[in-house]
């Protein structure tokens, strides 16, 4: 019997270095997403961009914001559970 190793179709993601992926980096990325959405909407209003680009960027920003909000709520709930523990 011959066994072939599994080779994924996508490139491997390098391991995160220490210091990367901090909370401030995440907030900066979220802010960049919101700024791109605002820029696409402004470009459409100034007749320099398409409606499709504006809608796409706004949808991306809405999803990123929803994910960030859910993560923050779960983190706050976890901290609250720890703080309510009886010692």
N, C-alpha and C positions, 0 to 999 in steps of 0.2 A: 504494500500500500504506500502511495506517495502522498505526502502532505505539503500543500503549498501555503506559505505564510500569507496572512491577510495583509493586504496593502490598501490603506484608505485612499479615497480619491482626492482628499484635501491635504494640504501641507500641515505638518505637525506644528502645534503652537508652542513657541519656546516658553520655558518656565519663567515665571515672574521673578525679577530680581528683588532683593530686599529694598524696601522703601517705595516700590512701585505699587500703584493701586491704592494709594491712600485716600482718605475721605475727601481731602481737598482736591485731589486729582479727579475724583468722581464728580464733585460739584462743578469743577471747571469744564469737564466734558459735557455735563448737563447744560451748563450755561452756554457753551458753544453750540449745542444743538438748538437751543431756543433762539440764539442770535442768528443762526443760519435760516431758521424758519421765518424770523422777522425780516431778514434781508431778502428772502425769496418773495415774501408778501409785498415788501416795499418795491422790489423790482417789477412785480406785476402791476402794482398801482401806477408806477412811472412808465409803463408800457415798454419795459426793458426785459421782462421775463414772461414766462408762460404761466397760465393758471395751473397747469398740471404740476409744474415745479413747486409752486406755492402750496398747493394742496398736499403734495407728497412730503415736503419738509415740515408742514404743520402736523401731519399725521405722525411722522417720526418723532417730533417733539412731544406730542401728546402721549405717545406710548412710553417714551423715556421718562416723562414726568409721572405717569401712572406707576411705572415700575419703581421709581425712586420713592414715591409716596408710600407704596405698599411696603417697601423695604424699611423705610423709616418707622412706619407703624409697627412692624414686627419687631424691630430693634427696641423701640420704646416699650412694647409689651413685655419683651424678655427682661429688660432692665427693671421694669415695674415688678415682675414676678420675683426677681432676685431681691429687690428691696423689701418685698413683703414677706420674705422667709423668716420664720421664727428661729432664733438662735438660742 
